[in-house]
Amino acid sequence: MSEAPDQPESESSAGAARSSTRPLLLVALLAVAIVVVVGGVLVVQARRNADGASAVAARQAQIEQNGAQVMPFDQDLTTHQFTKTDTGGVETVTVNDPNDTRQATLIQNHLRHERDLFAAGDFSDPMAIHGHQMPGITDLRQGATAGQVTITYEALPTGARLTYTAATPALVETVHTWFDAQVMDHGSHAKG
């Protein structure tokens, strides 16, 4: 007789143990599912980032190739610096080696020529390098033609500088947008 009461108690203990492990099992399965989903999302994001980085690198290589057709100086021996200001911005191109007077002269001649073209609303050189859809280029061209954007040239011992002065806040923002696009496109050859 003592066995009969033990058996239901033992069955109820086993049932209680099973029902107490079910929530733990469900939690464990849910945790595994979350890890799998999050891991999958991270893998997809990493692939997208890698694809994005490849696209940026490919664009920068194309920009460097196009730039070699337009700019007479060696991009690997020089640096473009784009500095935004309250009135527009300053583009400075200098040699990496301060003793490289040949490259400095090429920069000076090129930027002086660009200033003359830009003042007439001719932005064909940057469009040849960066494309006709480059951010800000259309508004800059129109602003320069209308006298709303002025560009001044200054020779430096190691290169040259163009200062863009815009007459309206919208054109100041256009110069900034254009500078951002150039920094992105020129990659390691530019600073912003």
BELSULVEN-V772083 format. One record per residue. N is the residue number from 1. RES is the residue in one letter. PSI is psi in degrees with one decimal (999 if undefined). Layout:
# BELSULVEN-V772083
n:N res:RES psi:PSI
n:N res:RES psi:PSI
This chain:
# BELSULVEN-V772083
n:1 res:M psi:-28.5
n:2 res:S psi:-18.7
n:3 res:E psi:-33.6
n:4 res:A psi:-48.0
n:5 res:P psi:-29.9
n:6 res:D psi:-36.6
n:7 res:Q psi:-49.6
n:8 res:P psi:-35.4
n:9 res:E psi:-40.7
n:10 res:S psi:-41.5
n:11 res:E psi:-39.8
n:12 res:S psi:-32.6
n:13 res:S psi:-41.8
n:14 res:A psi:-40.6
n:15 res:G psi:-41.3
n:16 res:A psi:-38.9
n:17 res:A psi:-41.8
n:18 res:R psi:-44.6
n:19 res:S psi:-25.7
n:20 res:S psi:-22.5
n:21 res:T psi:-20.4
n:22 res:R psi:-47.3
n:23 res:P psi:-37.7
n:24 res:L psi:-40.9
n:25 res:L psi:-43.0
n:26 res:L psi:-41.6
n:27 res:V psi:-43.1
n:28 res:A psi:-44.4
n:29 res:L psi:-41.2
n:30 res:L psi:-41.5
n:31 res:A psi:-43.4
n:32 res:V psi:-43.5
n:33 res:A psi:-42.2
n:34 res:I psi:-43.9
n:35 res:V psi:-42.9
n:36 res:V psi:-45.7
n:37 res:V psi:-48.7
n:38 res:V psi:-42.5
n:39 res:G psi:-43.1
n:40 res:G psi:-42.9
n:41 res:V psi:-42.4
n:42 res:L psi:-38.8
n:43 res:V psi:-45.2
n:44 res:V psi:-44.6
n:45 res:Q psi:-40.8
n:46 res:A psi:-40.0
n:47 res:R psi:-41.6
n:48 res:R psi:-42.3
n:49 res:N psi:-41.6
n:50 res:A psi:-42.8
n:51 res:D psi:-41.0
n:52 res:G psi:-42.6
n:53 res:A psi:-38.6
n:54 res:S psi:-41.2
n:55 res:A psi:-41.7
n:56 res:V psi:-45.1
n:57 res:A psi:-40.0
n:58 res:A psi:-42.2
n:59 res:R psi:-43.7
n:60 res:Q psi:-36.3
n:61 res:A psi:-40.4
n:62 res:Q psi:-41.5
n:63 res:I psi:-42.2
n:64 res:E psi:-42.1
n:65 res:Q psi:-46.2
n:66 res:N psi:-41.1
n:67 res:G psi:-35.4
n:68 res:A psi:-23.0
n:69 res:Q psi:-21.1
n:70 res:V psi:-42.3
n:71 res:M psi:126.7
n:72 res:P psi:-15.2
n:73 res:F psi:160.7
n:74 res:D psi:117.9
n:75 res:Q psi:-28.7
n:76 res:D psi:-16.0
n:77 res:L psi:4.6
n:78 res:T psi:166.9
n:79 res:T psi:134.4
n:80 res:H psi:131.3
n:81 res:Q psi:123.2
n:82 res:F psi:113.2
n:83 res:T psi:119.5
n:84 res:K psi:142.4
n:85 res:T psi:172.5
n:86 res:D psi:-21.0
n:87 res:T psi:2.4
n:88 res:G psi:-103.5
n:89 res:G psi:169.9
n:90 res:V psi:124.6
n:91 res:E psi:119.1
n:92 res:T psi:129.2
n:93 res:V psi:123.7
n:94 res:T psi:160.2
n:95 res:V psi:150.0
n:96 res:N psi:-29.4
n:97 res:D psi:110.8
n:98 res:P psi:-15.0
n:99 res:N psi:-2.0
n:100 res:D psi:78.6
n:101 res:T psi:-27.3
n:102 res:R psi:-49.8
n:103 res:Q psi:-37.7
n:104 res:A psi:-41.6
n:105 res:T psi:-41.2
n:106 res:L psi:-41.9
n:107 res:I psi:-49.0
n:108 res:Q psi:-47.4
n:109 res:N psi:-41.8
n:110 res:H psi:-48.5
n:111 res:L psi:-32.3
n:112 res:R psi:-43.5
n:113 res:H psi:-42.8
n:114 res:E psi:-41.2
n:115 res:R psi:-43.3
n:116 res:D psi:-42.8
n:117 res:L psi:-48.2
n:118 res:F psi:-40.4
n:119 res:A psi:-28.5
n:120 res:A psi:5.7
n:121 res:G psi:13.8
n:122 res:D psi:102.6
n:123 res:F psi:31.1
n:124 res:S psi:-32.1
n:125 res:D psi:-50.8
n:126 res:P psi:-33.0
n:127 res:M psi:-33.7
n:128 res:A psi:-31.3
n:129 res:I psi:-51.2
n:130 res:H psi:-13.2
n:131 res:G psi:157.8
n:132 res:H psi:-17.0
n:133 res:Q psi:13.9
n:134 res:M psi:131.8
n:135 res:P psi:129.0
n:136 res:G psi:-16.5
n:137 res:I psi:-41.7
n:138 res:T psi:-46.4
n:139 res:D psi:-36.4
n:140 res:L psi:-44.6
n:141 res:R psi:-46.8
n:142 res:Q psi:-41.3
n:143 res:G psi:-40.8
n:144 res:A psi:-41.2
n:145 res:T psi:-37.2
n:146 res:A psi:2.2
n:147 res:G psi:14.9
n:148 res:Q psi:-15.9
n:149 res:V psi:122.4
n:150 res:T psi:146.6
n:151 res:I psi:124.3
n:152 res:T psi:151.6
n:153 res:Y psi:142.9
n:154 res:E psi:124.5
n:155 res:A psi:141.4
n:156 res:L psi:156.5
n:157 res:P psi:-29.1
n:158 res:T psi:13.9
n:159 res:G psi:-133.2
n:160 res:A psi:169.0
n:161 res:R psi:138.1
n:162 res:L psi:131.0
n:163 res:T psi:124.0
n:164 res:Y psi:121.6
n:165 res:T psi:120.9
n:166 res:A psi:144.5
n:167 res:A psi:-16.6
n:168 res:T psi:155.2
n:169 res:P psi:-35.1
n:170 res:A psi:-40.0
n:171 res:L psi:-30.4
n:172 res:V psi:-45.4
n:173 res:E psi:-35.6
n:174 res:T psi:-45.3
n:175 res:V psi:-44.1
n:176 res:H psi:-43.4
n:177 res:T psi:-43.0
n:178 res:W psi:-41.8
n:179 res:F psi:-44.7
n:180 res:D psi:-42.8
n:181 res:A psi:-39.4
n:182 res:Q psi:-42.5
n:183 res:V psi:-44.8
n:184 res:M psi:-45.9
n:185 res:D psi:-38.3
n:186 res:H psi:-9.6
n:187 res:G psi:-124.6
n:188 res:S psi:-9.8
n:189 res:H psi:1.4
n:190 res:A psi:156.7
n:191 res:K psi:149.3
n:192 res:G psi:999
